[in-house]
Amino acid sequence: MLTAWIIIFVISLALLIKSSDWLLASSEKIGLAIGMSPFVIGVTIIAFGTSFPELISSFVAVFEHVPEVVVSNAVGSNIANILLVIGFSVVIARKLKVTKNLIDLDLPLLAISTAFFLITAWDGKIVFAESVFLIFTYGVYLIFALLHPEETVIKNIKRPKVSVRDLVLLFIGIVGLTIGAKYLIDSIIALSDILNISAGIITITAVAFGTSLPELIVSVKAALKGKSEVALGNVFGSNVFNVLIVVGLPGIFGTLPVDGKTFAIGLPMLVISTILFIFSGISRRIHMQEGILYIFLYVLFTVKLFEVF
């Protein structure tokens, strides 16, 4: 029985990630076809697409009566994005250099968004009014990003033609996300019962790692090509979306409790990793030694969750 549920967990997680890729690719093409600028597509479709696995699985968790999974999902994903995605990107590329423009816009927004999330979660639960506040904050973030004076709309963009294949991929992506999320949550519930481990711990580790794989692949490829802004910007946008929307939208449908281990270990590690990331970003360079430190902290975080020592 244990083996069967592990297989279901792995397959559903893979389906969730692949369906997100299909949805993202088709949505991006449709967005260009209807005249959206690449920047608008970046802060909307791409930002939504890379975090869609977290969002859909959080919705399913609420409807399947395991709401503690939602906060663990967002916290675990953000920790993995910083410590693993950035850590491996730096180690592989040996150094990441970013422009001041990216830091001016994104670091303050990441810090403020994370601080607002921590304030709402500090009493051990997130209620309806706090969820509305998080969603409102994301709306302000979008407006600020879109109206930022250094961003311009690129004109004379060649609009691609949308084919039947694009529409089919869009439909398959949506259906795949729904099915993958449903069985992912079912397997989390089953495994937590069989292994006598809380659903929150499984989510903050295995699910968070799996749903951060798209960000890891994108950022590592970008780092190898010398596109540090893409590697870091991908994490900035994803982390802001996670703490504001992945938590905020499901929170509209019910109170979200914060799992005990997530509160005691996850939230402090989120603070530590975010502060380290901000300090690294201020210098506009992240060196290999920092990347190794990030990865070491993630390993420490994982073994602490499972009480290895």
Backbone as CSV, one residue per row, in Angstrom:
resi,resn,N_x,N_y,N_z,CA_x,CA_y,CA_z,C_x,C_y,C_z
1,MET,0.828,-1.209,0.000,0.000,0.000,0.000,0.862,1.259,0.000
2,LEU,1.932,1.233,0.813,2.841,2.373,0.876,3.475,2.640,-0.482
3,THR,3.962,1.556,-1.122,4.603,1.700,-2.432,3.634,2.272,-3.464
4,ALA,2.398,1.798,-3.439,1.390,2.272,-4.396,1.141,3.769,-4.240
5,TRP,1.036,4.240,-3.003,0.777,5.659,-2.769,1.995,6.524,-3.113
6,ILE,3.196,5.976,-2.919,4.400,6.713,-3.325,4.423,6.878,-4.835
7,ILE,4.055,5.807,-5.564,3.998,5.874,-7.031,2.952,6.887,-7.475
8,ILE,1.784,6.879,-6.838,0.728,7.848,-7.167,1.217,9.268,-6.897
9,PHE,1.927,9.452,-5.776,2.478,10.763,-5.428,3.418,11.263,-6.515
10,VAL,4.356,10.413,-6.937,5.354,10.803,-7.940,4.688,11.097,-9.283
11,ILE,3.764,10.235,-9.719,3.091,10.418,-11.009,2.236,11.684,-11.009
12,SER,1.496,11.907,-9.939,0.626,13.085,-9.881,1.446,14.370,-9.823
13,LEU,2.585,14.334,-9.127,3.458,15.507,-9.077,4.051,15.792,-10.456
14,ALA,4.472,14.723,-11.155,5.008,14.884,-12.515,3.940,15.430,-13.461
15,LEU,2.701,14.923,-13.338,1.595,15.406,-14.169,1.313,16.874,-13.881
16,LEU,1.392,17.257,-12.626,1.164,18.648,-12.226,2.190,19.569,-12.887
17,ILE,3.450,19.166,-12.841,4.523,19.991,-13.393,4.432,20.065,-14.921
18,LYS,4.211,18.917,-15.572,4.131,18.892,-17.036,2.920,19.655,-17.540
19,SER,1.792,19.512,-16.855,0.584,20.238,-17.255,0.796,21.739,-17.146
20,SER,1.556,22.145,-16.144,1.889,23.563,-15.992,2.707,24.055,-17.181
21,ASP,3.629,23.216,-17.662,4.425,23.578,-18.847,3.519,23.775,-20.066
22,TRP,2.584,22.843,-20.286,1.663,22.954,-21.427,0.804,24.213,-21.328
23,LEU,0.293,24.451,-20.132,-0.552,25.626,-19.925,0.238,26.905,-20.151
24,LEU,1.465,26.938,-19.653,2.302,28.130,-19.774,2.654,28.419,-21.229
25,ALA,3.077,27.378,-21.963,3.478,27.562,-23.359,2.318,28.054,-24.216
26,SER,1.155,27.435,-24.070,-0.002,27.825,-24.878,-0.526,29.199,-24.478
27,SER,-0.549,29.502,-23.188,-1.038,30.797,-22.723,-0.136,31.933,-23.192
28,GLU,1.170,31.692,-23.158,2.116,32.725,-23.600,1.910,33.047,-25.079
29,LYS,1.716,32.018,-25.894,1.510,32.232,-27.319,0.197,32.948,-27.590
30,ILE,-0.854,32.558,-26.855,-2.160,33.209,-27.014,-2.074,34.667,-26.583
31,GLY,-1.318,34.931,-25.505,-1.134,36.303,-25.041,-0.465,37.180,-26.081
32,LEU,0.584,36.668,-26.726,1.254,37.415,-27.798,0.318,37.627,-28.980
33,ALA,-0.491,36.616,-29.278,-1.401,36.681,-30.427,-2.455,37.772,-30.258
34,ILE,-2.894,38.016,-29.015,-3.927,39.025,-28.807,-3.328,40.403,-28.525
35,GLY,-1.982,40.506,-28.605,-1.359,41.817,-28.518,-0.786,42.196,-27.172
36,MET,-0.673,41.250,-26.225,-0.058,41.577,-24.933,1.445,41.753,-25.117
37,SER,2.039,42.723,-24.411,3.480,42.952,-24.519,4.224,41.846,-23.773
38,PRO,5.481,41.580,-24.144,6.260,40.553,-23.450,6.366,40.816,-21.951
39,PHE,6.473,42.107,-21.550,6.587,42.413,-20.130,5.307,42.048,-19.386
40,VAL,4.147,42.402,-19.969,2.869,42.085,-19.335,2.704,40.578,-19.234
41,ILE,3.106,39.868,-20.283,3.051,38.402,-20.254,3.949,37.869,-19.141
42,GLY,5.114,38.496,-18.957,6.052,38.052,-17.932,5.511,38.157,-16.527
43,VAL,4.893,39.318,-16.214,4.427,39.526,-14.836,3.048,38.934,-14.595
44,THR,2.394,38.454,-15.641,1.076,37.837,-15.453,1.128,36.356,-15.804
45,ILE,1.154,36.035,-17.093,1.057,34.639,-17.530,2.222,33.792,-17.036
46,ILE,3.460,34.277,-17.229,4.620,33.476,-16.831,4.693,33.357,-15.305
47,ALA,4.438,34.474,-14.610,4.450,34.434,-13.145,3.392,33.473,-12.622
48,PHE,2.193,33.528,-13.228,1.132,32.615,-12.815,1.498,31.177,-13.168
49,GLY,2.020,30.998,-14.374,2.280,29.650,-14.879,3.286,28.880,-14.051
50,THR,4.400,29.532,-13.660,5.428,28.808,-12.912,4.974,28.457,-11.493
51,SER,3.963,29.165,-10.985,3.470,28.874,-9.638,2.099,28.193,-9.650
52,PHE,1.606,27.846,-10.829,0.288,27.220,-10.924,0.198,25.889,-10.191
53,PRO,1.245,25.031,-10.209,1.150,23.777,-9.449,0.872,24.026,-7.969
54,GLU,1.566,25.020,-7.382,1.333,25.348,-5.978,-0.094,25.837,-5.754
55,LEU,-0.578,26.688,-6.672,-1.909,27.277,-6.506,-3.009,26.223,-6.600
56,ILE,-2.963,25.387,-7.630,-4.012,24.385,-7.824,-4.002,23.354,-6.703
57,SER,-2.802,22.905,-6.309,-2.732,21.917,-5.221,-3.229,22.517,-3.911
58,SER,-3.043,23.827,-3.706,-3.546,24.479,-2.492,-5.070,24.561,-2.507
59,PHE,-5.651,24.865,-3.664,-7.118,24.874,-3.773,-7.693,23.502,-3.453
60,VAL,-7.097,22.471,-4.054,-7.588,21.110,-3.825,-7.460,20.743,-2.346
61,ALA,-6.362,21.163,-1.711,-6.156,20.863,-0.293,-7.279,21.430,0.567
62,VAL,-7.720,22.659,0.259,-8.806,23.281,1.011,-10.097,22.493,0.832
63,PHE,-10.402,22.128,-0.413,-11.648,21.417,-0.692,-11.629,19.974,-0.201
64,GLU,-10.416,19.419,0.008,-10.307,18.056,0.542,-10.073,18.060,2.051
65,HIS,-10.252,19.222,2.658,-10.227,19.373,4.112,-8.860,19.101,4.742
66,VAL,-7.796,19.491,4.046,-6.452,19.501,4.646,-5.848,20.892,4.439
67,PRO,-6.479,21.938,5.008,-6.056,23.319,4.748,-4.664,23.646,5.253
68,GLU,-4.130,22.841,6.184,-2.778,23.112,6.678,-1.729,22.952,5.590
69,VAL,-2.088,22.240,4.514,-1.168,22.032,3.395,-0.864,23.353,2.675
70,VAL,-1.809,24.285,2.661,-1.676,25.516,1.872,-0.474,26.348,2.303
71,VAL,-0.397,26.676,3.584,0.705,27.508,4.073,2.030,26.757,3.967
72,SER,2.014,25.469,4.296,3.238,24.661,4.185,3.739,24.643,2.749
73,ASN,2.804,24.576,1.787,3.137,24.570,0.368,3.867,25.862,-0.024
74,ALA,3.297,27.002,0.355,3.882,28.289,-0.011,5.231,28.514,0.678
75,VAL,5.276,28.222,1.973,6.520,28.421,2.731,7.627,27.515,2.197
76,GLY,7.308,26.228,1.997,8.304,25.288,1.493,8.803,25.645,0.110
77,SER,7.890,26.092,-0.753,8.276,26.465,-2.117,9.207,27.674,-2.120
78,ASN,8.904,28.664,-1.284,9.752,29.860,-1.248,11.139,29.562,-0.683
79,ILE,11.196,28.711,0.341,12.497,28.318,0.882,13.297,27.556,-0.170
80,ALA,12.636,26.623,-0.870,13.314,25.851,-1.920,13.756,26.752,-3.062
81,ASN,12.924,27.734,-3.427,13.284,28.651,-4.514,14.565,29.414,-4.201
82,ILE,14.685,29.879,-2.965,15.870,30.662,-2.607,17.078,29.766,-2.365
83,LEU,16.932,28.803,-1.472,18.091,28.014,-1.059,18.527,26.982,-2.081
84,LEU,17.571,26.346,-2.768,17.943,25.333,-3.758,18.115,25.920,-5.154
85,VAL,17.085,26.650,-5.625,17.136,27.175,-6.998,18.293,28.154,-7.164
86,ILE,18.363,29.144,-6.278,19.467,30.104,-6.364,20.785,29.444,-6.002
87,GLY,20.762,28.587,-4.983,21.986,27.907,-4.573,22.618,27.105,-5.690
88,PHE,21.840,26.246,-6.343,22.375,25.440,-7.443,22.741,26.303,-8.650
89,SER,21.961,27.343,-8.913,22.260,28.223,-10.038,23.626,28.889,-9.860
90,VAL,23.904,29.333,-8.630,25.185,29.990,-8.343,26.328,28.985,-8.416
91,VAL,26.133,27.809,-7.836,27.194,26.795,-7.839,27.536,26.376,-9.262
92,ILE,26.523,26.201,-10.105,26.763,25.771,-11.483,27.384,26.896,-12.318
93,ALA,26.869,28.122,-12.157,27.378,29.249,-12.940,28.594,29.905,-12.295
94,ARG,28.891,29.539,-11.029,30.014,30.052,-10.240,29.786,31.475,-9.715
95,LYS,28.935,32.253,-10.355,28.630,33.597,-9.866,27.404,34.121,-10.607
96,LEU,26.556,34.844,-9.879,25.429,35.526,-10.512,25.597,37.020,-10.296
97,LYS,25.499,37.788,-11.374,25.583,39.242,-11.289,24.254,39.816,-11.771
98,VAL,23.725,40.792,-11.032,22.440,41.377,-11.409,22.573,42.881,-11.566
99,THR,21.661,43.469,-12.327,21.671,44.913,-12.535,20.972,45.615,-11.391
100,LYS,21.290,46.868,-11.193,20.685,47.645,-10.113,19.188,47.822,-10.335
101,ASN,18.766,47.887,-11.612,17.356,48.097,-11.907,16.482,46.979,-11.348
102,LEU,16.926,45.745,-11.507,16.162,44.602,-10.998,16.064,44.663,-9.480
103,ILE,17.165,45.006,-8.837,17.191,45.065,-7.384,16.301,46.193,-6.876
104,ASP,16.325,47.322,-7.551,15.502,48.463,-7.129,14.019,48.101,-7.088
105,LEU,13.574,47.318,-8.036,12.151,46.994,-8.124,11.776,45.779,-7.294
106,ASP,12.522,44.699,-7.449,12.056,43.415,-6.937,12.405,43.115,-5.482
107,LEU,13.582,43.512,-5.024,13.945,43.197,-3.641,13.011,43.838,-2.620
108,PRO,12.699,45.132,-2.744,11.749,45.720,-1.785,10.379,45.040,-1.834
109,LEU,9.911,44.706,-3.047,8.614,44.053,-3.171,8.623,42.667,-2.525
110,LEU,9.716,41.937,-2.697,9.834,40.621,-2.072,9.847,40.756,-0.552
111,ALA,10.611,41.722,-0.048,10.706,41.921,1.400,9.354,42.304,1.995
112,ILE,8.650,43.227,1.355,7.356,43.691,1.859,6.319,42.570,1.803
113,SER,6.291,41.843,0.688,5.326,40.752,0.536,5.549,39.669,1.581
114,THR,6.807,39.304,1.800,7.125,38.282,2.794,6.766,38.763,4.193
115,ALA,7.044,40.042,4.483,6.726,40.599,5.801,5.220,40.587,6.050
116,PHE,4.436,40.972,5.040,2.974,40.961,5.183,2.458,39.542,5.433
117,PHE,3.020,38.585,4.703,2.608,37.190,4.889,2.927,36.717,6.301
118,LEU,4.125,37.035,6.796,4.535,36.608,8.129,3.637,37.209,9.204
119,ILE,3.237,38.460,9.003,2.352,39.117,9.969,1.007,38.387,10.043
120,THR,0.474,38.002,8.879,-0.825,37.312,8.863,-0.727,35.902,9.442
121,ALA,0.449,35.261,9.305,0.604,33.870,9.750,1.091,33.747,11.186
122,TRP,1.459,34.864,11.818,2.144,34.802,13.105,1.262,34.311,14.246
123,ASP,-0.060,34.370,14.092,-0.948,33.868,15.148,-1.343,32.411,14.921
124,GLY,-0.699,31.751,13.931,-0.937,30.330,13.697,-2.062,30.014,12.748
125,LYS,-2.678,31.038,12.181,-3.747,30.805,11.198,-3.915,32.050,10.328
126,ILE,-4.496,31.825,9.139,-4.787,32.928,8.224,-6.286,32.918,7.956
127,VAL,-6.952,33.995,8.324,-8.411,34.071,8.217,-8.822,34.826,6.957
128,PHE,-10.126,34.905,6.720,-10.673,35.495,5.495,-10.153,36.913,5.246
129,ALA,-10.233,37.772,6.249,-9.823,39.171,6.067,-8.346,39.269,5.699
130,GLU,-7.525,38.420,6.309,-6.090,38.429,6.001,-5.831,37.933,4.579
131,SER,-6.622,36.964,4.128,-6.493,36.473,2.752,-6.828,37.565,1.749
132,VAL,-7.897,38.309,2.038,-8.276,39.433,1.168,-7.148,40.458,1.125
133,PHE,-6.549,40.724,2.277,-5.433,41.673,2.355,-4.256,41.218,1.492
134,LEU,-3.928,39.915,1.535,-2.822,39.378,0.734,-3.112,39.523,-0.764
135,ILE,-4.357,39.232,-1.156,-4.737,39.367,-2.567,-4.658,40.831,-2.999
136,PHE,-5.146,41.729,-2.158,-5.087,43.166,-2.442,-3.633,43.618,-2.608
137,THR,-2.763,43.112,-1.750,-1.341,43.458,-1.830,-0.748,43.020,-3.159
138,TYR,-1.162,41.836,-3.633,-0.649,41.379,-4.928,-1.149,42.281,-6.053
139,GLY,-2.399,42.743,-5.947,-2.913,43.681,-6.946,-2.091,44.951,-6.986
140,VAL,-1.721,45.469,-5.818,-0.871,46.662,-5.750,0.491,46.374,-6.362
141,TYR,1.027,45.180,-6.061,2.320,44.769,-6.642,2.265,44.764,-8.166
142,LEU,1.184,44.199,-8.722,1.047,44.151,-10.180,0.990,45.552,-10.772
143,ILE,0.193,46.408,-10.145,0.065,47.784,-10.644,1.415,48.491,-10.592
144,PHE,2.121,48.339,-9.476,3.422,48.977,-9.329,4.408,48.466,-10.378
145,ALA,4.402,47.139,-10.588,5.319,46.549,-11.569,5.016,47.020,-12.982
146,LEU,3.719,47.069,-13.322,3.317,47.463,-14.675,3.559,48.946,-14.945
147,LEU,3.456,49.770,-13.891,3.620,51.214,-14.069,5.025,51.690,-13.743
148,HIS,5.921,50.742,-13.447,7.295,51.129,-13.126,7.882,51.905,-14.288
149,PRO,8.448,53.104,-14.046,8.889,53.985,-15.131,9.954,53.419,-16.045
150,GLU,10.694,52.404,-15.557,11.769,51.870,-16.389,11.283,50.783,-17.331
151,GLU,10.018,50.373,-17.193,9.477,49.341,-18.064,8.729,49.990,-19.221
152,THR,8.997,49.558,-20.401,8.338,50.118,-21.573,7.695,49.018,-22.387
153,VAL,6.647,49.351,-23.098,5.986,48.398,-23.967,6.760,48.294,-25.270
154,ILE,7.099,47.108,-25.667,7.822,46.894,-26.908,6.841,46.897,-28.068
155,LYS,7.106,47.750,-29.030,6.183,47.885,-30.155,6.612,47.009,-31.329
156,ASN,5.728,46.939,-32.284,5.990,46.201,-33.533,6.354,44.730,-33.270
157,ILE,5.615,44.126,-32.374,5.834,42.709,-32.090,5.067,41.876,-33.105
158,LYS,5.722,40.913,-33.680,5.059,40.035,-34.618,4.158,39.076,-33.845
159,ARG,2.881,39.133,-34.157,1.929,38.293,-33.430,1.864,36.895,-34.038
160,PRO,2.090,35.876,-33.222,1.995,34.505,-33.746,0.531,34.131,-33.973
161,LYS,0.333,33.141,-34.820,-1.015,32.647,-35.066,-1.315,31.502,-34.096
162,VAL,-2.483,31.574,-33.496,-2.896,30.530,-32.559,-3.490,29.363,-33.345
163,SER,-2.961,28.177,-33.123,-3.433,26.977,-33.818,-4.353,26.165,-32.912
164,VAL,-4.980,25.171,-33.519,-5.831,24.265,-32.742,-4.988,23.541,-31.691
165,ARG,-3.748,23.247,-32.042,-2.844,22.555,-31.108,-2.645,23.381,-29.828
166,ASP,-2.518,24.701,-29.989,-2.338,25.571,-28.816,-3.551,25.508,-27.897
167,LEU,-4.741,25.525,-28.483,-5.970,25.466,-27.692,-6.116,24.114,-27.012
168,VAL,-5.707,23.037,-27.725,-5.769,21.695,-27.149,-4.806,21.588,-25.964
169,LEU,-3.588,22.130,-26.133,-2.607,22.102,-25.051,-3.095,22.900,-23.843
170,LEU,-3.776,24.014,-24.113,-4.336,24.825,-23.035,-5.359,24.004,-22.237
171,PHE,-6.237,23.314,-22.964,-7.265,22.491,-22.323,-6.637,21.331,-21.554
172,ILE,-5.672,20.646,-22.197,-5.007,19.512,-21.548,-4.261,19.981,-20.290
173,GLY,-3.626,21.150,-20.390,-2.900,21.689,-19.243,-3.808,21.929,-18.055
174,ILE,-4.982,22.511,-18.309,-5.937,22.792,-17.234,-6.454,21.492,-16.611
175,VAL,-6.825,20.536,-17.480,-7.337,19.247,-16.992,-6.246,18.492,-16.234
176,GLY,-5.028,18.495,-16.788,-3.913,17.794,-16.147,-3.578,18.372,-14.781
177,LEU,-3.614,19.703,-14.675,-3.363,20.343,-13.390,-4.393,19.922,-12.344
178,THR,-5.637,19.888,-12.768,-6.717,19.534,-11.855,-6.592,18.095,-11.362
179,ILE,-6.369,17.160,-12.309,-6.244,15.742,-11.950,-4.982,15.509,-11.112
180,GLY,-3.858,16.097,-11.566,-2.603,15.932,-10.832,-2.698,16.447,-9.405
181,ALA,-3.327,17.612,-9.236,-3.456,18.202,-7.901,-4.341,17.336,-7.004
182,LYS,-5.417,16.816,-7.585,-6.353,16.008,-6.813,-5.666,14.761,-6.237
183,TYR,-4.950,14.037,-7.099,-4.307,12.812,-6.641,-3.054,13.095,-5.815
184,LEU,-2.438,14.251,-6.033,-1.302,14.631,-5.198,-1.759,14.812,-3.751
185,ILE,-2.844,15.530,-3.554,-3.362,15.750,-2.204,-3.849,14.431,-1.589
186,ASP,-4.531,13.586,-2.393,-4.967,12.277,-1.895,-3.775,11.452,-1.405
187,SER,-2.692,11.478,-2.175,-1.513,10.689,-1.791,-0.839,11.274,-0.548
188,ILE,-0.855,12.602,-0.407,-0.287,13.231,0.790,-1.059,12.793,2.031
189,ILE,-2.383,12.797,1.931,-3.223,12.383,3.056,-2.942,10.920,3.420
190,ALA,-2.880,10.061,2.387,-2.643,8.637,2.625,-1.259,8.390,3.222
191,LEU,-0.235,9.032,2.664,1.127,8.830,3.153,1.305,9.353,4.579
192,SER,0.647,10.472,4.875,0.765,11.025,6.226,0.149,10.068,7.255
193,ASP,-0.930,9.370,6.854,-1.550,8.385,7.749,-0.680,7.146,7.910
194,ILE,-0.161,6.636,6.784,0.634,5.408,6.812,1.951,5.616,7.561
195,LEU,2.628,6.737,7.289,3.941,7.004,7.871,3.867,7.727,9.212
196,ASN,2.641,8.122,9.583,2.445,8.873,10.826,3.263,10.168,10.827
197,ILE,3.274,10.825,9.661,3.946,12.113,9.492,2.880,13.115,9.085
198,SER,2.949,14.323,9.604,1.923,15.310,9.277,1.951,15.659,7.797
199,ALA,0.775,15.967,7.258,0.671,16.363,5.843,1.503,17.595,5.573
200,GLY,1.626,18.460,6.580,2.406,19.684,6.414,3.873,19.415,6.148
201,ILE,4.449,18.415,6.838,5.868,18.096,6.644,6.110,17.526,5.251
202,ILE,5.218,16.633,4.798,5.355,16.084,3.442,5.266,17.205,2.420
203,THR,4.355,18.139,2.647,4.155,19.235,1.705,5.339,20.184,1.679
204,ILE,5.834,20.575,2.858,6.890,21.581,2.937,8.226,21.051,2.411
205,THR,8.334,19.718,2.284,9.575,19.130,1.767,9.386,18.570,0.357
206,ALA,8.723,17.417,0.249,8.619,16.719,-1.043,7.838,17.503,-2.082
207,VAL,6.661,18.021,-1.694,5.837,18.770,-2.654,6.521,20.067,-3.033
208,ALA,7.060,20.785,-2.034,7.731,22.051,-2.308,8.923,21.856,-3.241
209,PHE,9.679,20.787,-3.013,10.820,20.498,-3.883,10.349,20.198,-5.310
210,GLY,9.327,19.362,-5.420,8.835,18.983,-6.748,8.276,20.148,-7.527
211,THR,7.479,20.994,-6.860,6.876,22.120,-7.576,7.879,23.240,-7.844
212,SER,9.063,23.178,-7.208,10.111,24.169,-7.480,11.039,23.721,-8.603
213,LEU,10.838,22.487,-9.098,11.696,21.988,-10.183,11.627,22.860,-11.449
214,PRO,10.423,23.356,-11.864,10.399,24.222,-13.053,11.253,25.467,-12.873
215,GLU,11.158,26.112,-11.689,11.985,27.282,-11.419,13.474,26.922,-11.423
216,LEU,13.800,25.730,-10.885,15.194,25.289,-10.847,15.754,25.124,-12.256
217,ILE,14.995,24.462,-13.122,15.450,24.227,-14.498,15.613,25.545,-15.245
218,VAL,14.613,26.426,-15.131,14.662,27.718,-15.831,15.844,28.550,-15.344
219,SER,16.034,28.617,-14.032,17.085,29.468,-13.474,18.482,28.934,-13.774
220,VAL,18.665,27.613,-13.710,19.977,27.031,-14.007,20.343,27.265,-15.467
221,LYS,19.394,27.049,-16.378,19.652,27.290,-17.801,19.999,28.754,-18.044
222,ALA,19.267,29.664,-17.399,19.523,31.091,-17.560,20.898,31.463,-17.012
223,ALA,21.253,30.884,-15.863,22.554,31.179,-15.256,23.697,30.717,-16.147
224,LEU,23.558,29.540,-16.756,24.594,29.020,-17.646,24.771,29.883,-18.884
225,LYS,23.695,30.559,-19.296,23.757,31.441,-20.463,24.140,32.874,-20.095
226,GLY,24.446,33.089,-18.806,24.843,34.414,-18.361,23.684,35.370,-18.154
227,LYS,22.464,34.853,-18.131,21.278,35.704,-17.959,20.861,35.693,-16.484
228,SER,21.655,36.368,-15.665,21.424,36.351,-14.229,20.090,36.974,-13.845
229,GLU,19.680,38.027,-14.582,18.419,38.693,-14.267,17.239,37.731,-14.405
230,VAL,17.299,36.871,-15.425,16.229,35.886,-15.623,16.238,34.872,-14.491
231,ALA,17.444,34.397,-14.138,17.575,33.397,-13.087,17.010,33.904,-11.763
232,LEU,17.305,35.166,-11.430,16.841,35.733,-10.164,15.412,36.252,-10.263
233,GLY,15.082,36.876,-11.377,13.743,37.427,-11.557,12.675,36.354,-11.487
234,ASN,12.995,35.163,-11.980,12.085,34.029,-11.926,11.723,33.695,-10.477
235,VAL,12.716,33.737,-9.603,12.495,33.439,-8.186,11.749,34.574,-7.495
236,PHE,12.107,35.826,-7.800,11.409,36.970,-7.221,9.906,36.874,-7.468
237,GLY,9.543,36.749,-8.759,8.129,36.727,-9.134,7.389,35.556,-8.534
238,SER,8.019,34.385,-8.531,7.392,33.185,-8.000,7.157,33.296,-6.496
239,ASN,8.142,33.820,-5.766,8.015,33.915,-4.311,6.954,34.927,-3.885
240,VAL,6.868,36.045,-4.590,5.821,37.034,-4.287,4.449,36.416,-4.547
241,PHE,4.301,35.714,-5.676,3.039,35.070,-6.023,2.648,34.028,-4.973
242,ASN,3.627,33.254,-4.496,3.342,32.187,-3.539,2.771,32.715,-2.226
243,VAL,3.426,33.728,-1.642,2.986,34.187,-0.315,1.727,35.041,-0.378
244,LEU,1.422,35.612,-1.549,0.245,36.469,-1.642,-0.955,35.783,-2.288
245,ILE,-0.743,35.058,-3.382,-1.862,34.458,-4.119,-2.069,32.989,-3.779
246,VAL,-0.982,32.203,-3.723,-1.122,30.781,-3.405,-1.734,30.603,-2.013
247,VAL,-1.478,31.546,-1.121,-2.103,31.525,0.201,-3.416,32.311,0.192
248,GLY,-3.424,33.478,-0.436,-4.582,34.368,-0.384,-5.847,33.809,-1.007
249,LEU,-5.761,33.294,-2.229,-6.967,32.816,-2.909,-7.619,31.618,-2.210
250,PRO,-6.875,30.559,-1.862,-7.522,29.457,-1.127,-8.069,29.907,0.228
251,GLY,-7.439,30.922,0.825,-7.878,31.405,2.124,-9.241,32.066,2.102
252,ILE,-9.721,32.396,0.912,-11.059,32.962,0.774,-12.115,31.917,1.162
253,PHE,-11.778,30.646,0.984,-12.757,29.569,1.182,-12.689,28.934,2.564
254,GLY,-11.840,29.425,3.424,-11.783,28.879,4.778,-10.507,29.272,5.491
255,THR,-10.522,29.197,6.799,-9.337,29.522,7.603,-8.215,28.531,7.320
256,LEU,-6.996,29.057,7.184,-5.832,28.224,6.885,-4.948,28.114,8.129
257,PRO,-4.934,26.959,8.786,-4.055,26.793,9.948,-2.610,26.613,9.507
258,VAL,-1.691,27.037,10.354,-0.270,26.859,10.077,0.198,25.614,10.826
259,ASP,0.663,24.616,10.087,1.153,23.372,10.682,2.227,23.674,11.728
260,GLY,2.272,22.861,12.801,3.197,23.103,13.898,4.648,23.201,13.467
261,LYS,5.111,22.252,12.650,6.500,22.266,12.184,6.732,23.440,11.224
262,THR,5.731,23.754,10.432,5.862,24.896,9.521,6.028,26.187,10.316
263,PHE,5.262,26.312,11.404,5.342,27.519,12.236,6.684,27.586,12.965
264,ALA,7.098,26.464,13.568,8.293,26.462,14.412,9.602,26.470,13.620
265,ILE,9.603,25.819,12.446,10.839,25.688,11.668,10.738,26.385,10.313
266,GLY,9.582,26.216,9.642,9.424,26.766,8.302,9.450,28.291,8.266
267,LEU,8.652,28.937,9.114,8.598,30.407,9.104,9.948,31.039,9.464
268,PRO,10.637,30.568,10.521,11.967,31.133,10.792,12.943,30.937,9.632
269,MET,12.903,29.750,8.987,13.803,29.522,7.856,13.439,30.404,6.673
270,LEU,12.142,30.690,6.495,11.721,31.609,5.440,12.297,32.996,5.698
271,VAL,12.269,33.433,6.949,12.843,34.735,7.313,14.339,34.756,7.042
272,ILE,15.047,33.714,7.513,16.505,33.649,7.338,16.886,33.641,5.866
273,SER,16.232,32.775,5.072,16.578,32.657,3.653,16.269,33.946,2.896
274,THR,15.143,34.583,3.225,14.780,35.827,2.541,15.765,36.938,2.878
275,ILE,16.158,37.057,4.146,17.129,38.084,4.548,18.474,37.849,3.873
276,LEU,18.925,36.589,3.839,20.183,36.267,3.154,20.113,36.642,1.679
277,PHE,18.980,36.333,1.064,18.781,36.634,-0.357,18.815,38.139,-0.597
278,ILE,18.200,38.890,0.304,18.178,40.350,0.161,19.591,40.926,0.297
279,PHE,20.344,40.444,1.289,21.712,40.930,1.457,22.587,40.560,0.254
280,SER,22.396,39.347,-0.267,23.135,38.942,-1.465,22.767,39.836,-2.641
281,GLY,21.471,40.162,-2.735,20.998,40.989,-3.839,21.487,42.412,-3.767
282,ILE,21.598,42.952,-2.556,22.058,44.329,-2.392,23.462,44.505,-2.977
283,SER,24.307,43.489,-2.810,25.674,43.563,-3.343,25.716,43.379,-4.856
284,ARG,24.561,42.953,-5.429,24.427,42.731,-6.880,25.309,41.597,-7.398
285,ARG,25.859,40.805,-6.491,26.639,39.631,-6.870,26.377,38.525,-5.852
286,ILE,26.149,37.330,-6.356,26.027,36.169,-5.478,27.130,35.200,-5.878
287,HIS,28.033,34.941,-4.941,29.209,34.131,-5.239,28.969,32.653,-4.938
288,MET,29.883,31.826,-5.416,29.755,30.380,-5.274,29.679,29.958,-3.802
289,GLN,30.477,30.633,-2.948,30.458,30.300,-1.527,29.069,30.506,-0.930
290,GLU,28.386,31.563,-1.368,27.030,31.825,-0.889,26.070,30.739,-1.378
291,GLY,26.271,30.290,-2.609,25.439,29.224,-3.146,25.579,27.944,-2.342
292,ILE,26.814,27.619,-1.965,27.057,26.427,-1.144,26.381,26.584,0.219
293,LEU,26.472,27.798,0.789,25.812,28.072,2.067,24.301,27.876,1.957
294,TYR,23.710,28.360,0.860,22.265,28.208,0.638,21.864,26.728,0.634
295,ILE,22.613,25.923,-0.109,22.292,24.495,-0.217,22.456,23.807,1.141
296,PHE,23.515,24.166,1.866,23.746,23.589,3.200,22.586,23.925,4.141
297,LEU,22.095,25.148,4.083,20.979,25.562,4.933,19.713,24.780,4.598
298,TYR,19.522,24.473,3.303,18.337,23.696,2.932,18.423,22.271,3.478
299,VAL,19.608,21.686,3.410,19.805,20.341,3.971,19.556,20.378,5.482
300,LEU,20.080,21.402,6.156,19.879,21.560,7.597,18.396,21.711,7.926
301,PHE,17.705,22.497,7.132,16.267,22.712,7.309,15.495,21.400,7.192
302,THR,15.849,20.581,6.207,15.158,19.308,5.970,15.385,18.323,7.111
303,VAL,16.626,18.170,7.533,16.905,17.205,8.601,16.298,17.675,9.926
304,LYS,16.181,18.984,10.103,15.556,19.508,11.324,14.062,19.195,11.335
305,LEU,13.431,19.297,10.180,12.002,18.978,10.077,11.727,17.524,10.461
306,PHE,12.605,16.638,10.023,12.408,15.212,10.289,13.088,14.754,11.587
307,GLU,13.596,15.742,12.339,14.180,15.489,13.652,15.270,14.437,13.597
308,VAL,16.145,14.562,12.587,17.284,13.643,12.483,18.230,13.883,13.643
309,PHE,18.313,15.122,14.102,19.109,15.436,15.298,18.423,16.523,16.088
